[in-house]
Amino acid sequence: MSDTNKSVKNVAVIGGGAAGLIAAWAAAKNNSVFLIERNEKLGKKLYITGKGRCNITNTDDKDEFFRSVFRNPKFLYSAINAFSNQDIVRLIEANGVKTKVERGGRIFPESDKSSDVIRALTKNAEKAGVNIALNTRVKAVKKIENGFDIEFYSNPQSIPSKYDAVIICTGGKSYSSTGSTGDGYELARCFGHTIVELKPSLTGLCTNEQWVSDLQGLTLKNVQLTAYRNGKKIYSDMGEMLFTHFGVSGPLVLTLSGHIADDPIGVLLSIDLKPALSENTLDRRILSDFDKHKHKLLKNALVDLLPSRMISVIINQSGISAEKSVDEITAIERAALLKALKSLQLTVSGTPPIHQAIVTRGGVSVKEIDPRTMESKLVKGLYFAGEVIDCDAQTGGYNLQIAFSTGYLAGSSANDLQNDIGEI
Ligand SMILES: Cc1cc2nc3c(=O)[nH]c(=O)nc-3n(C[C@H](O)[C@H](O)[C@H](O)COP(=O)(O)OP(=O)(O)OC[C@H]3O[C@@H](n4cnc5c(N)ncnc54)[C@H](O)[C@@H]3O)c2cc1C
């Protein structure tokens, strides 16, 4: 489906990250597209994704994908249908970068190098004729008759200031050193758009307890983390977590943070350090350890059960004296020890600052964006894509897929080629 009657339009794509690279390519089929990036290179955030390996997307089917989206999954239906996980894999592979599937359906470049993904997306955009303007930061976008006027912080010679359509792909407000400092929210606000309150998501959690800082750097594997709000269980899963100077982090905590990002304060965390053992089995195990270490002090008798740095914390929580001989420990005291091992408790006091979060919760309200096109409902010719929109998801490649899918839909809509992926 091509539109040969239309004259070539100037389209500005602001932000050369995941969403911008795809939006620019999709918009370039009929138009003259300018991909405007404030940094000296494209995809600075993409470069650090997946610990430098870039978890591009996930093999999940669409239903599972939508279940992994925390905010506004329904808004994403058209975008995901227009450009799916298979489409992005096909596009990256067509540009010379093979992919592989890992645990949990996570898709990575076979080389484990995020730079290869950036290279493929850049090549793809360049092949489509996208003009790339680096070191060019957009200051303001103004509506003029039949289009938009863009103001830059420094006046670039090589690109126009007038455009028929503008796609805002400036990302969120986290990891601001990558260029995502939240400029897009201000640009949107100037057009009357509502910005849903910004909060950190996929983040570590600060806790009230002082003792966590003594465990800074300690990773716990195969533990069960359960979270309660007002006594009601809101999350429980098994996996890996980590103590930090401010509280807790690691995969389990990042996932939990997405569930409680709107209201984290006061959430109670309970860590089962031995989820594979029932209370009875664990009690028998403790008794056998006490037997093995008979006549020793409690603090010296838990070495087989716990990492050495955890021992004093667990003993403190149990209320038993660390100097007590294991021979003198009563059944009641053992029950307290069991409780500390099966339900070590922490209370969430907040989150680290937003710039340290993996993604930003909140952003341009989806109520003001047409989900079939990503066009603003307030201003014709203005589009949004990626993390700047109030959508965020679980870890596992879903956030990049949101950026790719909304980028595609915005670009193809600006191009009047919606739902026609055409040749990749
Ligand atoms: C450490 C880390 C690891 C992550 N790992 C993964 C992962 O493995 N898988 C996954 O799915 N998600 C991951 N994410 C999330 C994912 O990176 C983001 O959701 C995604 O990059 C959002 O894409 P975007 O294009 O909307 O924004 P960005 O990728 O942030 O791109 C926005 C671009 O806009 C530019 N820009 C901003 N303002 C202006 C302006 N005024 N003028 C010109 N340019 C501007 C910025 O410089 C930037 O290049 C990770 C995030 C972090 C921080």
Ligand as a Chemical Component Dictionary entry (heavy atoms), coordinates in Angstrom:
data_LIG
# 
_chem_comp.id                   LIG 
_chem_comp.type                 NON-POLYMER 
_chem_comp.pdbx_formal_charge   0 
_chem_comp.three_letter_code    LIG 
# 
loop_
_chem_comp_atom.comp_id 
_chem_comp_atom.atom_id 
_chem_comp_atom.alt_atom_id 
_chem_comp_atom.type_symbol 
_chem_comp_atom.charge 
_chem_comp_atom.model_Cartn_x 
_chem_comp_atom.model_Cartn_y 
_chem_comp_atom.model_Cartn_z 
_chem_comp_atom.pdbx_ordinal 
LIG C1  C1  C 0 20.458 -0.261 32.722 1  
LIG C2  C2  C 0 19.243 -0.542 31.858 2  
LIG C3  C3  C 0 19.096 -1.788 31.290 3  
LIG C4  C4  C 0 17.960 -2.065 30.506 4  
LIG N1  N1  N 0 17.883 -3.276 29.916 5  
LIG C5  C5  C 0 16.799 -3.569 29.156 6  
LIG C6  C6  C 0 16.727 -4.798 28.457 7  
LIG O1  O1  O 0 17.676 -5.591 28.424 8  
LIG N2  N2  N 0 15.581 -5.052 27.759 9  
LIG C7  C7  C 0 14.524 -4.164 27.716 10 
LIG O2  O2  O 0 13.507 -4.474 27.109 11 
LIG N3  N3  N 0 14.619 -2.961 28.310 12 
LIG C8  C8  C 0 15.724 -2.637 29.007 13 
LIG N4  N4  N 0 15.811 -1.396 29.580 14 
LIG C9  C9  C 0 14.761 -0.396 29.320 15 
LIG C10 C10 C 0 14.931 0.168  27.908 16 
LIG O3  O3  O 0 16.293 0.494  27.691 17 
LIG C11 C11 C 0 14.065 1.419  27.676 18 
LIG O4  O4  O 0 12.744 1.165  28.046 19 
LIG C12 C12 C 0 14.148 1.836  26.195 20 
LIG O5  O5  O 0 15.477 2.150  25.848 21 
LIG C13 C13 C 0 13.245 3.021  25.903 22 
LIG O6  O6  O 0 13.467 3.400  24.558 23 
LIG P1  P1  P 0 13.166 4.891  24.072 24 
LIG O7  O7  O 0 13.612 4.960  22.658 25 
LIG O8  O8  O 0 11.797 5.262  24.424 26 
LIG O9  O9  O 0 14.118 5.789  24.966 27 
LIG P2  P2  P 0 15.725 5.868  24.994 28 
LIG O10 O10 O 0 16.317 4.571  24.600 29 
LIG O11 O11 O 0 16.043 6.402  26.351 30 
LIG O12 O12 O 0 16.086 6.929  23.874 31 
LIG C14 C14 C 0 15.719 8.294  23.988 32 
LIG C15 C15 C 0 16.720 9.099  23.205 33 
LIG O13 O13 O 0 16.241 10.457 23.092 34 
LIG C16 C16 C 0 17.356 11.330 23.192 35 
LIG N5  N5  N 0 16.857 12.655 23.602 36 
LIG C17 C17 C 0 16.273 12.972 24.780 37 
LIG N6  N6  N 0 15.936 14.284 24.794 38 
LIG C18 C18 C 0 16.312 14.797 23.586 39 
LIG C19 C19 C 0 16.235 16.101 23.017 40 
LIG N7  N7  N 0 15.707 17.143 23.677 41 
LIG N8  N8  N 0 16.718 16.275 21.764 42 
LIG C20 C20 C 0 17.272 15.240 21.067 43 
LIG N9  N9  N 0 17.378 13.989 21.580 44 
LIG C21 C21 C 0 16.895 13.766 22.831 45 
LIG C22 C22 C 0 18.228 10.667 24.234 46 
LIG O14 O14 O 0 19.559 11.121 24.171 47 
LIG C23 C23 C 0 18.080 9.186  23.878 48 
LIG O15 O15 O 0 19.079 8.756  22.980 49 
LIG C24 C24 C 0 16.960 -1.073 30.320 50 
LIG C25 C25 C 0 17.131 0.187  30.886 51 
LIG C26 C26 C 0 18.268 0.462  31.630 52 
LIG C27 C27 C 0 18.444 1.830  32.213 53 
# 
loop_
_chem_comp_bond.comp_id 
_chem_comp_bond.atom_id_1 
_chem_comp_bond.atom_id_2 
_chem_comp_bond.value_order 
_chem_comp_bond.pdbx_ordinal 
LIG C1  C2  SING 1  
LIG C2  C3  SING 2  
LIG C2  C26 DOUB 3  
LIG C3  C4  DOUB 4  
LIG C4  N1  SING 5  
LIG C4  C24 SING 6  
LIG N1  C5  DOUB 7  
LIG C5  C6  SING 8  
LIG C5  C8  SING 9  
LIG C6  O1  DOUB 10 
LIG C6  N2  SING 11 
LIG N2  C7  SING 12 
LIG C7  O2  DOUB 13 
LIG C7  N3  SING 14 
LIG N3  C8  DOUB 15 
LIG C8  N4  SING 16 
LIG N4  C9  SING 17 
LIG N4  C24 SING 18 
LIG C9  C10 SING 19 
LIG C10 O3  SING 20 
LIG C10 C11 SING 21 
LIG C11 O4  SING 22 
LIG C11 C12 SING 23 
LIG C12 O5  SING 24 
LIG C12 C13 SING 25 
LIG C13 O6  SING 26 
LIG O6  P1  SING 27 
LIG P1  O7  DOUB 28 
LIG P1  O8  SING 29 
LIG P1  O9  SING 30 
LIG O9  P2  SING 31 
LIG P2  O10 DOUB 32 
LIG P2  O11 SING 33 
LIG P2  O12 SING 34 
LIG O12 C14 SING 35 
LIG C14 C15 SING 36 
LIG C15 O13 SING 37 
LIG C15 C23 SING 38 
LIG O13 C16 SING 39 
LIG C16 N5  SING 40 
LIG C16 C22 SING 41 
LIG N5  C17 SING 42 
LIG N5  C21 SING 43 
LIG C17 N6  DOUB 44 
LIG N6  C18 SING 45 
LIG C18 C19 SING 46 
LIG C18 C21 DOUB 47 
LIG C19 N7  SING 48 
LIG C19 N8  DOUB 49 
LIG N8  C20 SING 50 
LIG C20 N9  DOUB 51 
LIG N9  C21 SING 52 
LIG C22 O14 SING 53 
LIG C22 C23 SING 54 
LIG C23 O15 SING 55 
LIG C24 C25 DOUB 56 
LIG C25 C26 SING 57 
LIG C26 C27 SING 58 
# 
